[in-house]
Amino acid sequence: MKLPAPFVQLPLTFDAEALAAEIAALGEAHWFPHPAGYPGNDYLPLVSAGGVLTGESPTGPMAPTELLLRSPYLMQVMESFGAVWGRSRLMRLEGNAEVTPHADLGYYWRDRLRVHVPIVTFPEVRFRCGPAEINMAAGEAWVFDTWLPHLVNNPTGQSRIHLVADTVGGARFWDLFQAGKPHGMTLPGWAPRPVAPHPGPAELEYEQLNAPIVMSPWEVRDHIQFLMREAQPGPVVQQVGAVLTPFHRVWRSLWARFGESSEGEARYRQALNIVTVELQAAGAEQLRLINGASFMTAFSSLVINPALAALAPEILTEDRGSGATGAPGRLH
């Protein structure tokens, strides 16, 4: 999600030692290599579609895995944010490993924040997002602008472990966000509230709907307006806009006729095929966004690929889009 600052610290802190002990008790059996095989990156699933441990997807009804249910303090940590949770994991970055530069362009990331709670970390571990670079200290809570190019470097000889939890927010969460502190800013009297382990269960809320059956014309328009605002100025912007305005009108008329019915699939696909060809002819592949990424890549990730998600759900599996450098999106 695009944010007003590269990093925002949320006003909560946690007992990192207690979290580390809880994680150690889970053992090594359910730490899995990164699905794309990025060296030095592995993860342990906490929230996934259907609560499964393997083959997890970013879309579908979310549920806790057995590992999260065995981790009462982790659940209390997540509960304290007051959020509706999507796919969430523990992410481990081995010593002398890195998460290489990328920006998250995929549909999944447009409206989700990625909450980081460092559990095992070191001052030398650096997280860079756009022009800013910080160390997230153990027990802190951070969100960052995933739309900007970002990277992580762990130059130590020891593994870094973060809780990495994805959310569209919630009423209490957005109150926390508003009370957060952008990196590098001094706010008189600002201090995060400690959340210690306590007896009793935690109650979490999970996403149940997170991909369109057929993308509505209102959502299509929102993505178009967002990308047009993010486009670098130049004559190609007008050419691309001249293609997207009639595309939206056609999509709106198809929606009025078919809605989410599969009877409209062929017509919807035809509209997507036509706009793809017309955008290429208008130079959309040469148009760059402010974050350095390709407009065409971003439009494909936000509209073309997910527009008929329920009819082709495999399109959204691990859809993180390519970054500004052209590298695939990484988990961090």
ChimeraX attribute file (.defattr): number of C-alpha atoms within 10 A of each C-alpha:
attribute: neighborCount
match mode: 1-to-1
recipient: residues
	/A:1	18
	/A:2	16
	/A:3	14
	/A:4	9
	/A:5	15
	/A:6	22
	/A:7	25
	/A:8	23
	/A:9	23
	/A:10	25
	/A:11	20
	/A:12	20
	/A:13	20
	/A:14	24
	/A:15	17
	/A:16	20
	/A:17	13
	/A:18	16
	/A:19	22
	/A:20	16
	/A:21	11
	/A:22	16
	/A:23	21
	/A:24	10
	/A:25	11
	/A:26	15
	/A:27	9
	/A:28	10
	/A:29	7
	/A:30	14
	/A:31	17
	/A:32	16
	/A:33	15
	/A:34	17
	/A:35	13
	/A:36	12
	/A:37	9
	/A:38	15
	/A:39	13
	/A:40	17
	/A:41	24
	/A:42	22
	/A:43	23
	/A:44	25
	/A:45	24
	/A:46	27
	/A:47	29
	/A:48	27
	/A:49	22
	/A:50	16
	/A:51	19
	/A:52	17
	/A:53	19
	/A:54	11
	/A:55	9
	/A:56	18
	/A:57	19
	/A:58	21
	/A:59	25
	/A:60	19
	/A:61	18
	/A:62	26
	/A:63	23
	/A:64	24
	/A:65	20
	/A:66	14
	/A:67	18
	/A:68	21
	/A:69	15
	/A:70	15
	/A:71	16
	/A:72	19
	/A:73	25
	/A:74	22
	/A:75	19
	/A:76	21
	/A:77	22
	/A:78	22
	/A:79	18
	/A:80	16
	/A:81	25
	/A:82	19
	/A:83	21
	/A:84	20
	/A:85	26
	/A:86	32
	/A:87	26
	/A:88	26
	/A:89	22
	/A:90	22
	/A:91	25
	/A:92	25
	/A:93	25
	/A:94	20
	/A:95	16
	/A:96	14
	/A:97	20
	/A:98	21
	/A:99	20
	/A:100	19
	/A:101	21
	/A:102	26
	/A:103	29
	/A:104	29
	/A:105	29
	/A:106	25
	/A:107	25
	/A:108	26
	/A:109	23
	/A:110	19
	/A:111	12
	/A:112	18
	/A:113	22
	/A:114	22
	/A:115	22
	/A:116	24
	/A:117	26
	/A:118	26
	/A:119	25
	/A:120	19
	/A:121	23
	/A:122	18
	/A:123	12
	/A:124	13
	/A:125	21
	/A:126	17
	/A:127	20
	/A:128	19
	/A:129	22
	/A:130	18
	/A:131	9
	/A:132	13
	/A:133	17
	/A:134	16
	/A:135	15
	/A:136	23
	/A:137	18
	/A:138	21
	/A:139	24
	/A:140	20
	/A:141	23
	/A:142	25
	/A:143	24
	/A:144	25
	/A:145	21
	/A:146	23
	/A:147	24
	/A:148	26
	/A:149	22
	/A:150	26
	/A:151	19
	/A:152	20
	/A:153	18
	/A:154	23
	/A:155	16
	/A:156	16
	/A:157	10
	/A:158	15
	/A:159	20
	/A:160	21
	/A:161	23
	/A:162	24
	/A:163	27
	/A:164	23
	/A:165	22
	/A:166	24
	/A:167	21
	/A:168	20
	/A:169	20
	/A:170	15
	/A:171	11
	/A:172	12
	/A:173	19
	/A:174	15
	/A:175	14
	/A:176	19
	/A:177	18
	/A:178	11
	/A:179	15
	/A:180	22
	/A:181	21
	/A:182	19
	/A:183	16
	/A:184	12
	/A:185	8
	/A:186	9
	/A:187	10
	/A:188	6
	/A:189	6
	/A:190	11
	/A:191	13
	/A:192	17
	/A:193	11
	/A:194	13
	/A:195	15
	/A:196	13
	/A:197	16
	/A:198	10
	/A:199	8
	/A:200	9
	/A:201	12
	/A:202	16
	/A:203	11
	/A:204	17
	/A:205	16
	/A:206	18
	/A:207	20
	/A:208	16
	/A:209	12
	/A:210	16
	/A:211	20
	/A:212	16
	/A:213	19
	/A:214	21
	/A:215	21
	/A:216	19
	/A:217	20
	/A:218	12
	/A:219	14
	/A:220	19
	/A:221	19
	/A:222	11
	/A:223	18
	/A:224	19
	/A:225	13
	/A:226	11
	/A:227	18
	/A:228	17
	/A:229	13
	/A:230	15
	/A:231	19
	/A:232	17
	/A:233	14
	/A:234	10
	/A:235	10
	/A:236	18
	/A:237	19
	/A:238	13
	/A:239	16
	/A:240	21
	/A:241	17
	/A:242	14
	/A:243	19
	/A:244	20
	/A:245	12
	/A:246	12
	/A:247	19
	/A:248	18
	/A:249	13
	/A:250	16
	/A:251	21
	/A:252	18
	/A:253	13
	/A:254	19
	/A:255	18
	/A:256	12
	/A:257	12
	/A:258	16
	/A:259	17
	/A:260	18
	/A:261	11
	/A:262	15
	/A:263	11
	/A:264	16
	/A:265	16
	/A:266	10
	/A:267	15
	/A:268	21
	/A:269	14
	/A:270	12
	/A:271	17
	/A:272	20
	/A:273	12
	/A:274	13
	/A:275	18
	/A:276	18
	/A:277	12
	/A:278	18
	/A:279	20
	/A:280	13
	/A:281	13
	/A:282	19
	/A:283	16
	/A:284	23
	/A:285	15
	/A:286	13
	/A:287	22
	/A:288	22
	/A:289	19
	/A:290	17
	/A:291	18
	/A:292	18
	/A:293	27
	/A:294	23
	/A:295	26
	/A:296	22
	/A:297	20
	/A:298	22
	/A:299	20
	/A:300	19
	/A:301	25
	/A:302	24
	/A:303	20
	/A:304	22
	/A:305	19
	/A:306	25
	/A:307	26
	/A:308	23
	/A:309	20
	/A:310	19
	/A:311	14
	/A:312	12
	/A:313	17
	/A:314	14
	/A:315	15
	/A:316	20
	/A:317	13
	/A:318	17
	/A:319	23
	/A:320	22
	/A:321	25
	/A:322	21
	/A:323	27
	/A:324	24
	/A:325	16
	/A:326	15
	/A:327	13
	/A:328	19
	/A:329	23
	/A:330	22
	/A:331	21
	/A:332	24
